[in-house]
Amino acid sequence: MKSFLLIMLFMLVAAAVIRAAEPPVVPPDHGVDTSFLKKFAETRRFMVGRPQNPKVAPDGKTVLFLRGSPDDPKLKLFEFDVATGQTRELLSPAALLQGDDENLTPEEKARRERMRVSAGGFADFHFNKDGSQLLLPLSGRLFVFDRTTKKVTELKTGDTGAIVDPKWSPDGTKIAYVRGYDVYVVDLATNRESAVTRGGTLTKTHGLAEFVAQEEMGRFTGYWWSPDSQSIAYEEADHTGVETWYVADPFRPEQKPLAQFYPRPGQKNVSVRLGIIPVAGGETVWVNWDRERYEYLAAVRWHTVGPLTIQVQDRKQQKLLLLSVDPKTGQTQKLVEEKDSAWVNLSQEVPVYESGLGGFIWLGTDPNGEAELQLRDATGVLQDVLVAASQRPEKLLQVHSSRDNTFVVYTGGADPTQQHVFRHRTPVRLRDPSSENDERLTNEPGVHSAVVGTHGQPYVITSTTAQSMPKSVVYNRDGVRLGELPSVAQEPDGKIDVTFLRVGAGDDSYNAAIVRPHDFDPRKKYPVIVDVYGGPKHVHVVQAMRQWLVPQWLANQGFIVVAIDNRGTPGRGRAWERAIYQKFGTVPLDDQVKGLRLLCEKFPAMDPDRVGIVGWSFGGYMAANAVLRRPEVFKAAVAGAPVTDWEDYDTHYTERYLGLLPESKKAYDDANLIPLAKNLQRPLLLVHGTADDNVYFRHTLKLANALLRAGRDFETLPLPGITHMYSSDPAVMEQLWARTARFFRRHLGGPK
């Protein structure tokens, strides 16, 4: 009976027809040219055929990378020769599967979803210690490729349970993975499999990262090899008492719903502990820390020249401990404690131990709570500040030492719209955080990242600018260009007419971008569309061409498209980032309104009386929130996959920013969109994938139900079988944006 009522509600919502509060200014059947969208979708945002996931071989002589064909997103393996600059195809999925179709298990599909990987073929590859062999997971099978003999060996694994997260042992003699719910190893000399852990079940898994670790912490693995290859540390995740949610596909009623343990705010969390077990067999030594107080196992690293370390968080995420672990006893020792009255940011890349340091490098905070790169001794005592907070270090890429110097490669920079790669050189144990010791490896305005070989040579810089798509270039240690990893991708037609600027002054200033149509006429007034994200952990206004391809197309339909980064976004210091704490419903939206007003005052072609807003995920929440709270500003909204009730999102993300229930109930109520449904005065289009297991379809259904019962007019567009990554289906991507443009034309009109 409940299922029948749910289906009836869904049908009523899907059939709802919007009648705007104001008469449409153009005919509702006004068409749009989707030829660009079609190409954009088919080329996966013009990324198919570009090098992906470059890795420098341990000997530094080659760089391997993945790449598809211009018309095929399935990734093949390629090799770039550093000495000659030549590239050749090394291996293809078809060669390994020998005609068999690629078949991803539900577990692998979910893992790729968490990692935001949509292409088929090789998702990853792994060097052994000396780089002579490669481990290649493909279609639920494991292959080892010998780079010298070109021989391919398929590993003999058990036939029950999906194979997940394969890794070489440090000595290169074994390969570990999770099959079913336990950790296994294959001995390469005999090609025989043996179990390392036993007794894993769906409810109590061994070696798998739980949902929130993958989705929110950036930790995608649940086991770690010891440096001597004799032991494995593994996570046991006990889901007993955690709510089970189901993703049912109404489009395929013959299929069983997919079950998922989904911890929500105020509800039971997964209980996690860490064990250490000999690979050859034996008893597990359980790591001892205050798991009741620090229930999140945020990060684990087993260092070659340092100890086994773990990062643990309390549930509020206001305290983080870095602990060293004695593998023989499981006892721990505190090395670092980080505190924050709002939340502590996580970094999976630290600590880093390097020979000659006498300790480790840590991405910590200065007395003002700003991030800095620190050198600490073996007991965790602060020795030096290597990169000061003024340099805005974001991510530690690599540390390597020479006889006299330590080199720290990191990304950061003072301008949040850009990301640059720096190499900091400092004499070992000499306190000198001066930026004069920073060598900037990238200079062109844009977004840059790097992959660095052993001892810093060679390295690969991947760069995108406001007028160019990503390209990857190989350099030697001295910065000499050795060659470019070749792309065969289609390039977008035409330039992007985007302007980056900061409007306002001081703490009331906002980084913004303006995209004008190619036929822009400054004598006319244009309706404005705000392209929004607005949530934490993400900078939306970046000087990268791929960010502005669809906004440019949308602008070409007769709009000016703008984007504004409000408080809560990273890159502008602790106070700016933490201003969103317990204020999801107000601070981001208030800033969007302020930034929009400043832009309209500065650029007369923008019509402040005809403003629409569009966003996905947190941006979808922002778009719906905008028309519900500020209808005098926002006249229409397209809300994609919006969180509508934060009590229905996962614990680690939501409680970090809104606090714990019931003590922070007011913050949740203030951010909740459901009670605001009765206020809807403006056209609203809700879009959501029915198979979304990140922001469940439930969110859109709850808001739609409230709108329906309040007698409000709205539109809804369910995307059958689509997950949170709607871009994985080219046809859906194409038609969704076409529908969005028609929606805004109908309700905002065109240039006047």
C-alpha positions in Angstrom: 0.0 0.0 0.0 2.8 2.4 0.9 4.5 1.6 -2.4 1.3 2.3 -4.3 0.8 5.7 -2.6 4.5 6.6 -3.3 4.0 5.8 -7.0 0.8 7.8 -7.1 2.5 10.8 -5.5 5.4 10.5 -8.0 3.0 10.4 -10.9 1.2 13.5 -9.6 4.4 15.3 -9.2 5.8 14.4 -12.6 2.6 15.5 -14.2 2.5 18.9 -12.5 2.5 21.8 -15.0 3.9 25.1 -14.0 2.0 28.3 -14.4 4.4 31.2 -13.7 3.4 33.9 -11.4 4.0 36.4 -14.2 2.9 36.0 -17.9 5.7 34.6 -20.1 7.5 37.2 -22.2 8.2 34.8 -25.1 6.3 31.9 -26.6 6.8 28.7 -24.6 7.8 26.7 -27.7 10.8 29.0 -28.5 13.5 26.6 -29.6 17.2 26.5 -28.9 20.1 25.2 -31.0 21.5 22.1 -29.3 24.3 21.3 -31.7 26.9 22.4 -29.3 25.3 20.6 -26.4 25.3 17.4 -28.5 29.0 17.7 -29.2 29.7 18.7 -25.6 27.8 15.6 -24.3 29.2 13.1 -26.8 32.8 14.2 -26.1 32.2 14.1 -22.3 32.7 17.8 -21.9 35.5 17.7 -24.6 37.5 15.6 -22.2 37.4 12.3 -24.2 40.8 11.8 -25.9 42.8 13.9 -23.3 45.5 12.3 -21.2 44.3 11.2 -17.8 45.9 10.0 -14.6 49.6 10.4 -15.6 52.1 8.5 -13.5 55.9 8.8 -13.6 57.6 5.4 -13.6 59.9 4.7 -10.6 63.1 5.0 -12.8 61.9 8.3 -14.2 62.4 7.2 -17.9 58.7 7.0 -18.9 55.4 8.5 -18.0 52.3 6.3 -18.4 48.8 7.7 -18.8 45.3 6.7 -19.8 43.5 8.1 -22.8 40.4 7.3 -24.9 39.8 7.9 -28.6 38.0 11.0 -29.9 34.8 9.0 -30.4 35.3 6.4 -27.6 35.5 7.1 -23.9 37.0 3.7 -23.0 40.5 4.4 -21.6 43.6 2.7 -23.0 47.1 2.7 -21.6 49.9 4.8 -23.2 53.6 5.3 -22.6 55.6 8.6 -23.1 59.3 8.1 -23.4 61.1 10.9 -21.5 64.3 10.7 -23.6 62.7 10.9 -27.0 59.4 12.6 -26.3 57.6 9.8 -28.3 54.3 8.2 -27.2 53.0 4.8 -28.0 49.9 2.8 -27.1 50.9 0.2 -24.5 47.8 -1.8 -23.8 44.0 -1.7 -24.6 41.1 -3.2 -22.7 40.1 -5.1 -25.8 43.5 -6.9 -25.9 43.1 -8.1 -22.3 39.5 -9.1 -22.5 40.0 -10.8 -25.9 36.5 -10.0 -27.2 34.6 -10.2 -23.9 32.4 -7.3 -23.1 33.4 -5.1 -20.2 31.2 -5.9 -17.2 31.3 -3.7 -14.1 30.0 -5.1 -10.9 27.6 -2.9 -8.8 30.4 -2.5 -6.2 32.8 -1.2 -8.9 30.2 1.1 -10.3 29.5 2.6 -6.8 33.3 3.0 -6.2 33.7 4.8 -9.5 30.7 7.0 -8.7 32.4 8.0 -5.4 35.6 8.8 -7.3 33.7 10.7 -10.0 34.9 8.4 -12.8 32.5 7.9 -15.7 34.7 6.5 -18.5 35.0 2.8 -19.2 38.1 0.8 -19.9 41.0 1.1 -17.5 40.1 3.1 -14.5 43.6 2.9 -13.0 46.9 1.1 -13.2 49.6 0.5 -10.6 53.4 0.1 -10.9 55.3 -2.4 -8.9 58.3 -1.1 -6.9 60.8 -0.9 -9.8 58.2 -0.2 -12.5 58.9 -3.3 -14.4 55.3 -4.6 -14.0 51.9 -3.1 -14.0 48.8 -4.2 -12.2 45.6 -3.6 -14.2 42.1 -4.1 -12.8 39.5 -4.5 -15.5 35.9 -5.8 -15.6 36.2 -7.5 -12.2 39.4 -9.3 -13.2 43.1 -8.6 -12.4 45.9 -8.6 -14.9 49.7 -8.2 -14.5 51.6 -6.8 -17.5 55.3 -7.4 -17.7 56.8 -4.3 -19.5 59.9 -6.1 -20.6 58.5 -9.3 -22.0 55.0 -7.8 -22.9 53.5 -10.9 -21.2 50.1 -10.5 -19.7 49.1 -12.8 -16.8 45.6 -13.0 -15.4 45.5 -13.6 -11.7 43.6 -16.6 -10.4 41.1 -15.2 -7.9 38.0 -16.7 -6.3 34.8 -16.5 -8.3 32.5 -15.2 -5.5 32.3 -11.6 -4.6 33.5 -8.5 -6.5 37.2 -7.7 -6.5 37.9 -4.2 -5.2 40.9 -2.0 -4.6 43.9 -4.2 -5.7 47.4 -3.2 -4.6 51.0 -4.4 -5.0 52.9 -5.5 -1.9 55.9 -3.2 -1.4 58.3 -6.0 -2.3 56.4 -6.8 -5.5 55.8 -10.5 -4.7 52.1 -10.3 -3.9 48.9 -8.5 -4.8 46.2 -7.8 -2.3 42.5 -6.9 -2.8 39.1 -7.1 -1.2 36.9 -9.9 -2.5 33.4 -10.0 -1.1 34.0 -8.6 2.4 37.5 -9.9 3.2 41.1 -9.1 2.2 42.9 -11.6 0.0 46.4 -11.9 -1.5 47.7 -13.6 -4.6 51.2 -14.9 -4.5 52.7 -14.1 -8.0 55.2 -16.9 -7.9 52.4 -19.5 -7.6 49.4 -17.5 -8.8 47.5 -18.8 -5.8 45.0 -16.9 -3.7 44.8 -17.0 0.1 42.6 -15.2 2.6 44.2 -12.7 4.9 41.0 -11.8 6.9 38.0 -14.0 7.5 34.5 -13.6 8.6 33.6 -10.4 6.7 30.0 -9.9 6.0 27.7 -7.3 4.4 27.2 -5.8 7.8 30.7 -6.2 9.1 33.2 -5.6 6.3 37.0 -6.1 6.3 39.2 -3.9 4.1 36.6 -1.6 2.6 36.2 2.1 3.2 32.7 2.9 4.5 30.4 5.2 2.5 31.2 8.5 4.3 35.0 7.8 4.1 34.7 7.5 0.3 32.2 10.3 -0.3 33.3 12.9 2.2 36.7 12.1 3.6 38.5 11.4 0.3 39.6 8.0 1.6 38.8 5.3 -0.9 40.7 2.4 0.6 40.2 0.3 3.7 43.5 -1.6 4.0 47.3 -0.8 3.9 50.4 -2.9 3.4 53.3 -2.7 5.9 56.6 -1.5 4.3 58.1 -5.0 4.8 55.1 -6.7 3.0 54.6 -9.0 6.0 51.4 -7.5 7.4 48.3 -5.6 6.4 46.4 -3.0 8.4 42.7 -3.2 7.6 39.5 -1.4 8.6 36.6 -3.3 10.1 33.4 -1.4 9.5 30.5 -2.6 11.5 27.2 -1.3 10.1 25.0 -2.8 12.8 22.2 -0.4 13.7 22.9 1.9 10.7 19.9 2.7 8.7 19.5 0.9 5.4 18.2 3.0 2.5 17.2 1.6 -0.9 17.6 3.0 -4.4 14.6 1.7 -6.3 14.4 2.4 -10.0 10.7 3.1 -11.0 11.8 2.8 -14.6 12.8 -0.8 -14.0 10.3 -2.3 -11.5 11.5 -5.8 -12.3 14.9 -5.0 -10.7 15.4 -5.3 -6.9 16.2 -2.1 -5.1 19.9 -1.6 -4.3 20.4 -1.5 -0.5 22.9 0.9 1.1 23.9 1.6 4.7 23.3 5.4 5.0 24.1 7.1 8.3 22.1 10.3 8.7 22.5 13.2 11.2 21.5 12.2 14.7 21.4 8.5 13.7 23.7 5.6 14.3 27.1 5.9 12.6 29.2 3.1 11.2 31.5 1.7 14.0 35.1 1.5 12.6 38.2 -0.1 14.1 41.7 -0.8 12.6 43.4 -4.2 12.9 46.9 -5.4 11.9 47.3 -9.0 10.7 50.2 -11.0 9.3 49.7 -11.9 5.7 50.9 -15.4 6.3 48.2 -15.9 8.9 47.7 -15.2 12.6 45.7 -13.1 15.0 44.6 -9.6 14.5 46.1 -6.9 16.7 43.5 -4.2 17.2 44.7 -0.6 17.3 43.8 1.1 20.6 42.4 4.6 20.6 39.4 6.3 22.2 36.9 5.2 19.6 34.0 6.3 21.6 35.3 9.9 21.6 36.9 9.8 18.2 34.7 7.6 16.1 35.9 8.6 12.6 39.0 6.9 11.2 39.8 9.7 8.8 43.2 8.7 7.3 45.8 5.9 7.6 49.4 5.9 6.3 52.1 3.3 6.7 55.3 5.0 6.0 58.5 3.5 4.6 60.8 5.6 6.8 58.3 6.3 9.5 55.7 4.7 11.6 52.1 3.6 10.9 50.0 6.7 11.5 46.3 7.4 11.7 44.1 10.5 11.8 41.0 10.2 13.9 38.1 12.7 14.4 35.4 13.3 16.9 31.9 13.3 15.6 31.6 17.1 15.7 34.9 17.2 13.6 36.1 20.0 15.8 39.1 17.8 17.0 41.5 15.8 15.0 44.3 13.6 16.4 47.4 12.3 14.5 48.5 9.2 16.3 51.4 6.9 15.7 50.7 3.2 16.1 52.9 0.3 17.4 51.9 -2.6 15.1 53.0 -5.2 17.6 50.8 -4.0 20.5 48.2 -1.7 18.8 49.1 1.1 21.3 49.0 4.6 20.0 50.8 7.8 20.8 49.5 11.3 20.1 51.7 13.3 17.7 49.5 16.3 16.8 46.1 17.6 18.0 44.2 20.1 15.8 41.2 22.0 17.1 38.7 24.4 15.6 35.5 25.8 17.0 33.7 25.1 13.7 35.4 22.2 12.0 38.9 20.8 11.2 39.7 20.3 7.5 41.1 16.9 6.5 44.2 16.2 4.3 44.8 12.6 3.1 48.3 13.6 1.9 49.9 14.1 5.3 52.0 13.3 7.3 54.9 12.7 5.0 58.2 11.2 6.3 61.4 11.6 4.4 65.0 10.5 5.1 67.0 13.2 6.7 64.0 15.2 8.0 64.2 13.8 11.5 60.4 13.9 11.6 57.6 14.6 9.3 55.8 17.3 7.3 52.3 18.2 8.3 49.6 20.5 6.9 48.6 22.1 10.1 47.3 25.5 11.3 49.0 28.6 12.7 47.7 30.4 15.8 45.0 32.1 13.7 43.7 28.8 12.4 45.2 29.3 8.9 46.7 26.4 7.0 50.5 26.1 6.8 53.1 23.4 6.0 55.0 22.5 9.1 58.1 20.4 9.9 57.6 18.4 13.1 60.0 16.1 14.9 59.4 12.4 15.5 57.4 13.2 18.6 55.2 15.7 16.8 56.8 18.9 18.3 56.7 21.8 15.8 60.2 22.6 14.5 59.8 24.8 11.5 57.2 26.4 9.3 58.2 25.5 5.8 55.4 27.2 3.9 53.6 30.0 5.8 49.8 30.6 5.7 50.3 33.7 3.6 51.2 31.4 0.7 47.8 29.5 1.0 49.2 26.0 0.8 46.3 23.6 -0.2 47.7 20.2 -1.0 51.1 18.6 -0.4 52.1 16.7 -3.6 55.6 15.4 -2.8 58.6 15.8 -0.5 62.1 14.8 -1.5 65.6 15.5 -0.1 69.0 16.1 -1.5 72.2 16.2 0.6 71.7 19.8 1.7 68.1 20.6 1.0 64.5 19.5 1.4 62.1 20.1 -1.5 58.4 20.4 -0.8 56.1 20.5 -3.8 52.6 21.8 -3.2 49.6 23.5 -4.8 48.2 26.8 -3.5 48.3 30.5 -4.2 46.7 33.7 -2.9 44.1 33.9 -5.7 41.3 31.3 -5.2 40.3 31.6 -8.9 43.7 30.0 -9.7 45.7 27.1 -8.5 49.5 27.0 -9.0 52.2 24.5 -8.3 55.1 25.6 -6.1 58.4 23.9 -5.1 59.7 25.1 -1.8 63.4 24.6 -1.1 64.7 25.0 2.4 67.9 23.8 4.1 67.1 20.8 6.3 66.2 21.9 9.9 66.6 25.6 9.1 63.6 27.7 10.0 62.9 29.8 6.9 59.3 30.1 5.8 60.1 33.0 3.5 58.3 32.9 0.2 61.6 33.8 -1.4 62.4 30.1 -1.2 59.3 29.2 -3.3 59.9 28.4 -6.9 56.7 28.8 -8.9 56.5 26.0 -11.4 53.4 27.5 -13.1 52.9 31.1 -14.1 50.1 31.4 -16.7 46.8 32.3 -15.0 44.7 29.2 -14.7 44.3 25.9 -12.7 47.4 23.7 -12.5 48.2 20.4 -10.9 51.3 18.2 -10.9 52.5 14.6 -10.6 56.1 14.4 -9.5 58.5 11.5 -10.0 61.0 10.1 -7.5 63.3 12.7 -6.2 61.4 15.3 -8.2 62.3 14.2 -11.7 60.6 14.3 -14.1 57.3 16.0 -13.3 54.1 16.4 -15.2 52.1 19.7 -15.0 48.5 19.5 -16.1 47.1 23.0 -16.9 43.9 24.6 -18.0 43.4 28.4 -18.6 40.3 30.5 -19.3 40.9 30.0 -23.0 42.4 26.5 -23.2 41.4 23.0 -22.2 43.6 20.8 -20.0 47.0 19.8 -21.4 49.8 17.8 -19.7 53.4 18.7 -20.2 56.5 16.8 -18.9 59.5 18.7 -17.5 62.8 17.7 -16.0 63.9 18.9 -12.5 65.4 22.1 -13.9 62.0 23.0 -15.5 63.1 22.2 -19.1 60.2 21.1 -21.2 60.6 17.5 -22.4 57.3 17.1 -24.3 53.6 17.1 -24.1 51.4 14.0 -23.5 49.5 14.0 -26.8 45.8 14.7 -26.9 43.4 13.5 -29.6 40.4 15.3 -28.2 38.1 17.6 -30.1 38.5 21.2 -29.1 35.6 23.5 -28.4 34.6 25.9 -31.1 35.2 29.6 -30.4 36.5 31.5 -27.4 34.9 31.9 -24.1 33.8 35.4 -23.4 34.3 35.3 -19.6 35.5 38.1 -17.3 36.9 37.5 -13.9 36.8 40.2 -11.3 36.3 40.9 -7.6 33.4 43.1 -6.7 32.9 44.9 -3.3 35.5 45.8 -0.8 37.3 43.9 2.0 35.3 41.2 3.7 32.3 42.2 1.6 34.0 41.5 -1.7 33.3 38.5 -3.9 35.2 36.7 -6.7 32.9 36.6 -9.7 32.7 35.7 -13.3 30.6 37.1 -16.1 29.9 35.3 -19.3 28.4 37.4 -22.1 26.8 36.1 -25.4 29.0 36.2 -28.5 26.6 38.8 -30.1 26.5 40.9 -26.9 25.1 44.4 -27.5 26.0 46.8 -24.6 23.0 49.0 -25.6 20.5 46.2 -24.5 19.3 44.9 -21.2 19.9 41.1 -20.7 18.2 38.7 -18.4 20.7 37.3 -15.9 21.3 33.7 -14.9 23.2 32.9 -11.8 25.2 29.7 -12.2 25.7 28.7 -8.6 27.3 26.1 -6.3 27.9 28.1 -3.1 28.8 25.2 -0.8 31.9 24.4 1.2 35.0 22.6 -0.2 34.4 23.9 -3.8 35.6 27.0 -5.6 33.2 27.7 -8.5 34.8 30.8 -10.0 38.0 29.4 -11.5 40.0 30.4 -14.5 39.5 27.2 -16.3 37.9 27.0 -19.8 36.0 23.7 -19.1 34.1 25.4 -16.3 32.6 27.9 -18.7 31.7 25.9 -21.8 28.0 25.4 -20.9 27.6 28.8 -19.3 28.9 30.3 -22.6 26.3 28.3 -24.6 23.6 29.4 -22.2 24.7 33.0 -22.5 24.5 32.7 -26.3 20.8 31.9 -26.0 20.3 35.5 -24.9 21.5 35.8 -21.3 24.3 37.1 -19.2 25.5 34.3 -17.0 27.3 35.1 -13.8 28.9 33.1 -11.0 29.8 34.3 -7.5 31.8 32.6 -4.8 30.2 33.3 -1.4 31.5 32.9 2.1 31.9 29.2 3.0 34.1 28.5 -0.1 37.8 27.7 0.4 40.8 29.8 -0.5 40.1 33.1 1.4 41.1 32.2 4.9 39.5 30.6 8.0 37.0 33.3 8.9 35.6 33.4 5.3 35.4 29.6 5.1 33.9 29.1 8.5 31.2 31.8 8.2 28.9 29.2 6.8 28.9 27.2 10.0 25.3 26.4 11.0 24.1 29.0 8.5 23.5 27.0 5.3 20.2 28.7 4.6 21.2 32.3 5.0 24.9 33.2 4.6 25.5 31.7 1.1 22.3 33.2 -0.3 22.8 36.6 1.3 26.2 36.8 -0.3 24.9 35.7 -3.7 22.3 38.5 -3.5 25.0 41.1 -2.4 27.4 40.0 -5.2 24.6 40.0 -7.8 23.6 43.6 -6.7 27.2 44.8 -7.0 27.5 43.2 -10.5 24.3 44.8 -11.7 25.4 48.2 -10.5 28.7 47.8 -12.3 27.3 46.5 -15.5 24.2 48.2 -16.8 23.5 45.6 -19.4 22.5 43.2 -16.6 18.7 43.4 -15.8 18.3 43.1 -12.1 14.5 42.6 -12.5 15.0 39.4 -14.6 17.3 37.1 -12.7 17.2 33.3 -12.8 19.4 30.8 -10.9 20.6 27.3 -11.8 22.7 24.8 -9.8 23.3 21.1 -9.1 23.7 19.3 -5.7 24.5 22.1 -3.2 23.9 24.4 -6.1 20.5 22.8 -6.6 19.8 23.5 -2.9 20.9 27.1 -3.4 18.7 27.5 -6.5 15.6 26.3 -4.7 16.5 28.2 -1.6 16.8 31.4 -3.7 13.3 31.4 -5.2 11.7 30.3 -1.9 13.5 32.9 0.3 14.2 35.8 -2.1 11.5 35.9 -4.8 12.0 39.7 -5.1 15.5 38.9 -6.5 15.2 35.6 -8.2 12.4 35.2 -10.7 13.0 31.6 -11.8 15.1 28.6 -10.8 16.3 25.2 -12.0 17.3 23.1 -9.0 19.2 19.9 -9.9 19.6 17.1 -7.3 18.9 19.5 -4.4 19.3 18.6 -0.7 15.9 19.8 0.6 16.1 18.5 4.2 19.6 18.3 5.7 18.4 15.6 8.2 18.3 13.3 5.2 21.9 13.8 4.1 25.0 11.9 5.4 26.5 12.4 8.8 30.1 13.3 8.0 29.3 16.1 5.6 26.2 17.5 7.3 27.3 17.4 11.0 30.6 19.0 10.0 28.8 22.2 9.0 25.5 22.1 10.9 26.5 20.4 14.2 25.0 17.5 16.0 21.3 16.7 16.6 19.4 17.4 18.8 21.6 20.3 20.1 21.8 22.0 16.7 18.2 21.4 15.7 17.6 25.1 15.0 20.5 25.1 12.4 18.8 22.2 10.6 15.4 23.8 10.7 16.7 27.1 9.4 18.4 25.3 6.5 15.3 23.1 5.7 13.5 23.9 2.4 10.3 21.9 3.1 8.6 24.5 5.5 9.3 27.2 2.8 7.3 25.4 0.1 4.2 27.5 0.9 6.2 30.6 0.0 6.9 29.7 -3.7 5.9 32.5 -6.0 8.3 32.0 -8.9 8.7 29.3 -11.5 10.7 26.4 -10.2 12.0 23.3 -12.1 13.1 20.4 -10.0 15.5 17.9 -11.7 16.7 14.7 -10.1 18.1 11.3 -11.0 16.0 8.5 -9.7 19.1 6.3 -9.0 21.0 9.0 -7.1 22.6 7.4 -4.0 24.3 10.6 -2.9 21.4 13.0 -2.7 18.5 10.6 -2.8 15.5 11.2 -5.0 13.6 11.4 -1.7 14.8 15.0 -1.4 13.0 16.2 -4.5 10.0 14.1 -3.7 9.7 15.7 -0.3 9.8 19.2 -1.6 7.5 18.3 -4.5 5.0 16.8 -2.0 5.1 20.0 0.2 4.7 22.2 -2.9 1.8 20.1 -4.1 0.0 20.2 -0.8 0.5 23.9 -0.5 -1.1 24.4 -3.9 2.0 25.8 -5.5 2.7 25.5 -9.2 6.0 23.9 -10.2 7.7 21.6 -12.7 9.6 18.4 -12.0 11.9 16.4 -14.3 12.8 12.9 -13.1 15.8 11.4 -14.8 15.1 7.6 -14.9 18.1 5.5 -13.8 20.4 8.5 -13.5 22.8 8.8 -10.6 24.2 12.0 -9.1 26.6 12.1 -12.1 24.0 13.1 -14.7 26.9 13.8 -17.1 27.5 10.1 -17.5 24.6 9.9 -20.0 25.3 12.2 -23.0 21.7 12.3 -24.2 20.5 13.3 -20.7 23.2 16.0 -20.5 22.2 17.4 -23.9 18.5 17.5 -23.3 18.7 18.7 -19.7 20.6 21.9 -20.6 18.3 22.5 -23.6 15.3 22.2 -21.3 17.0 24.6 -18.9 17.5 27.2 -21.6 13.9 27.0 -22.8 12.7 27.2 -19.2 14.6 30.5 -18.6 13.6 31.9 -22.0 10.0 31.3 -21.2 10.2 33.0 -17.8 12.9 35.6 -18.2 12.6 36.5 -21.9 15.5 37.8 -24.0 17.5 40.9 -24.6 15.6 44.2 -24.7 
